[in-house]
Amino acid sequence: MEVLDRVNRTVRLSQENLPLGGHFFVAGSVWEVKSNSQEILQAMRETFDQVDSGRGQPDLYVRFHVDFAVEDALLWAEPHFRALDHLYYATYGPSDSMLVDQLGRRVIGSFSPAVASDLSYWKQTLLPILLGIASASIGVTPVHCACVVKSGSGLLLAGESGAGKSTSALSLSLSGFSYLSDDCTYLSRTSLPRTSLSRTGAGIRAWGLPTPVKLLPDAVSHFPELVSRKPVRSLNGELAFTVDPTEMFNVRRCLSCEPRWLVFLERKEDSRPVIKPVSSLEAASRLAADLEIMPVSIVDQYEYQLETIRLLVDRECWVVQHGLQPELLASLLAEFVGRDL
């Protein structure tokens, strides 16, 4: 009953006058955003490119209302999520919540003035979470990969937690690559409409967000710049350093590329590194395991994401088994992809 009351309140407030707005290009999709908060629109502008409203029908309609009567609102330590069929409800505090309609491609939200004015919270938490929830409905596929870029071509690094994705991505960025993402990369189709599942002529584009890099506590032994920082608890419960790679490490950031290489990292201590091919079928299975299963009403969105992954792995895919330190692994990976440049 409490969740239903929150949803009803969010719907009611979202229908009030929202005089501010804009269209934004998000991971290959276009969002129409309306709000009564300059701060929320500013967070959107600092995270995504604003585009002309005449670019056709938006992929996602977003309505964010700020209740300026709320005072001293507190955030909960962890967001809470509930799903019912194609409706996805997220709440961040007693006065802060959003409802995502994955079937209707609409988002409504109500926020306190304190949260609306916290630009870093929007850029690092609220907007990435929203993109993750809405991704399937707008033709975007999140994959659990880091990504770095060389000469416009992307190297996707997949693997379990602890395999070295984040530290490798940062080490590669310190040695001539551009940094795109350390944990989650978003894929979009570049030449076919979302409703088509044909593989003919479709291209894939990889996207990142201007969010911090997350490094586990042992990363301090490889990156001395972290010595002055303290690890904090992240949303998934891990203790980690969260830093802006462009500010702390002076690396170049790239927010979009054409993925060219897909490498699965596997930790294998006390052995020489091994690089071996992996079949497209196995590569697709590994990536698809992290996708959220959709309810029957929107199963076509899930099928579209699976097809995007099948398009991604329609190239040479590799497994790198290693027990290397980040800088040595980065050197190995740079040499490996360098032969194709």
N, C-alpha and C positions, 0 to 999 in steps of 0.2 A: 504493500500500500504506500509506503514512503517513497519508493522509486516512482510509482505512478503519479503521486502528487508532484514530485520534482519534474517529471516529464510534462505534466499539464501546465505547470507554472512556466517552464521553458517555452512551450508552444505559445502560451498567452503573451508573454513578454516579447517573443520574437516577432509577433504580428504588429507591434507598435511601430510608430514612425522611425524609420532608419534612414536619415537624410544623407549619410556619407556612403561612398562606394567606389568600386573600381574592379577591373578585370585583371587577373594575374595568370602568368604562365607557370604552371607547376608540373614538373616532371613530364613534360609532353602534353599536358592537359591544360584547359583554361577554366579558371574558377571565377564566378561572379560573386563578389563579396559586398554585402551591405551591412552597415553598422551605425550606431550613434556615438562611436568612440574614435577620436582622432588617433589615439595610441594604438588601437588594434590595426587600423589601416596603416600606420607607420611600421608596425611589426611586419605586416604583409609586404610592404615595399622594401624593407631591409632584408627580407628572406627570398622573395621571388621577384621576377621582372614584371612590371606593370605593362599591360598591352592595351591596344585600342579596343573599344567595346564592339567595333564592327567586324570582328573576326569570325562571326558565325555564332551558332548556339553554344553556350557554355557547357562544359562537361559536368560541372558541379555548381550548385547554387548554395551559397553560404550566407546565413543571417545571424549576426552576433549582436545581442542587446546587452548593454551595461545598465544595471540598476543602480543609479547614483544615490538612491536612498539607503543603500547598504553601507554600514560603517564597520570598520575593524574586522573585516572578514579574514579568516585564517585558512590556509591550505592544509589539507591532510598530508601526512608523511608520504603516502602512496596514493595514486589515483585508483578509483574503483570502476570496474566495467561490468555491464550486464548486456546480454544479447537476447533478443526474442525474434526469431525468424530473420527478416531483413532489417530489423531495427537494432541499432547499437547505441547504448547509452553509456556515457563516460562522465564521471563526476570527480572533481578535484578538491572540493571543499563544500561547506554547507551552502554557499551561495554561488557556486561555480560548476556549470555542467553543460554538456552538449549532447544532442541526439542526432545520429547519422542514419538517414534512410538510404540504405544501399540499393534499394530497388528504384526509388524515385530520384536518386542522385541529389539529395538535399540535406543540408545540415542546418540545425538551429541551435543556438546556444545563449545562455544567460550568464553574465559574469559580474563580479564585484568591481568597483573602481580600482581597488588595490591590485587585482590580477590584471585588469585591462591595461594598467600603466606599467606592468612589469615586462618590458620588452624582451629581456633575456629569457624569461620563462616561456613566453610565446615562441621565440625562435628555437629554443633548445628542447622544449617539452611539448607544448600544446600543438603547434603546427606539425611537427614530425608524427605525433600520435594520430592527429587527424588524417594526414596523408596515408599512414599505415592502415587505418580503418576504412577509409574511402577508396583506397587504391583499386580494388577489384571493380568497383562500379564505374570507374573512369578510365578503364583500359590500361592501368598501370600495374606492373608486377614487381613486388619487392623480393629481392633475393638476399640471403644471408651471406654477403660478400663484401670484402673491402675492394677498393678500386683505385688504381693509379693510372696516369696517362702519359704516353710518350708519343710525340709527333701526331697528336690527335687520335691515337689508337689506345684503347683501354685494356688493361690487364686486370682481370677479375680474380680475386683470391678468396676461395671458399675454404671451409674447414670448421671443425668443432672448436668450441671455446678452448683457448690455450694452444691452438695449433700455430699461432704466430701471425694471424691476419693483420691486426692493428700495428704491431711493431714492425712487420715487414713493409706495410704500406708507408709508415712514417720513414723508415730507413731508406726505402726507394725514393721517397720524396726529397730526402736530404742528399740524394746522389743523382739528381737530374730529372726525375719524373715529377709530374704535377699530382697533387693530392686531390682525390675526388670524394672518397668515403672510407671509413675504417670498419664498418660493421654491416650496414644496410645500403644496398644500391637499388635504385628503382629503374625498371625497364619499360620502355614504351615502343610501340610499333611506329615506323616512320613513313610507311607508304600504303597501308591498308586501313580502312575504317574498322572501328572496334567490333562491328557486328560480323565481320568476315573471319572465317577460320581457315581460309585458303593459305597455303604456304607460298604461293607463287608471287615472287617479287617483293615480299615483305622484308623490311630491314628492322634492325633493333638499335635503339638508342639507350645509353645508360645515363642516369642522372644521380647527382648527389645534392645534399643540402648544406648550407654554410653553418654546420653544427660543429661542436668541439669533438676532438678525438678522445676516446676512452681507452686508457692504458692501465693494465693491472699493476698492483704495487711493485712487483719484481722488475717492472720496466725501468725503475730508477737506476738500476745497475747498468743499464745500456744508454740511458739518456740523462746525463748529469744535470740538465736544466731543470729536472723535476725535484731536485734535492730540497729546494725551498718550498715546495708544495706539499699539501697533505691529501691523501686519498679520501674520498667521501663515498657514501653509500649511493649507488645508482638505482634507477627504477627497478631493475631486475634483481636487486639485492646484493649485487657484487660491490666490493670495495674497490674503487678505482680512482686514478687521476683523470680529471676532466679538464682539458686545456684546449685553447684555440691554437691549432698547429701553425697558422700563419703568423700569429703574434709571438708565440714562444719559440718556434723553431725556424721562423722566417722562410717557410716553404711556399711554393706557388700553389694556389688552389684553382681547380678546374671543376666546373659544375655539370659538364656534359661531354660525352665522347661516344665514339662508335666502338663497342667492345670487340676486341680482336682475339684475345687469349683468355682461356679459362683454366685456372690451375687450382687443384684441390691440395691443400697443405695437410700433411699428416705427421704428427710428432712421433719420431722413432729414435729413441736415445741410443747413444753408443754405437752408431753405425755410420757408414759413409752414406751421403745423400743419394737417393735413387729417384730418377725421373722416368716415368713410364706412362704410356698412353692409357686413357680410359675411354670406354665406348660411349657414344652419345646416349645410349639407353641408360647406362649406369649414371652418367653425369646428370641427366634429366631427373632420374629417380632421387638422387641426392638433393638436388635443389628443390624439387617438388615436396620433399618431406617437411619443409619448413612453411609451406603455404597453409593458410587457414582454410579448413574445409567449410564450404558454403552450404546454407540450407537449400532445400529443393527449389524454393522460389527464385533463387538467383544462382543456380548451379551453372548456368551458361557463363557467368562471370568467372567462376572457377575454371571452367573448361578453356576460356580464353587465356587465362594466366598459364595454364598447362601448355597451351599451344605456343605462347610466347617463350616459355622455357625450352620447348622443343626446337624452336627457331634459333635460340641462343646457342644450343649445344650442337647445331648443325655445322660444326667446324672441329678442328683438332682440340681435344681436351686432354689434360694431363694431371697426373698425381705426382706430387713431390713429397717423398718420405725423407725426413731429416731430423737431426738433433743439433742443428746449427744455431749459433747466436744470431740475433737479428741482422747485424751488419753483414755477416757472411752469407746468410740466406738471401738477403737483398742483392748481394753481389752475384750469387748464383742465378737468381731470377732475372736480373738485368742482362747477364750474359746469354741466358736462355732465349729471352725475347729479342735480344739485339740481333740475332742471326736473321730475323725476318724483317728488320728495318732497312 
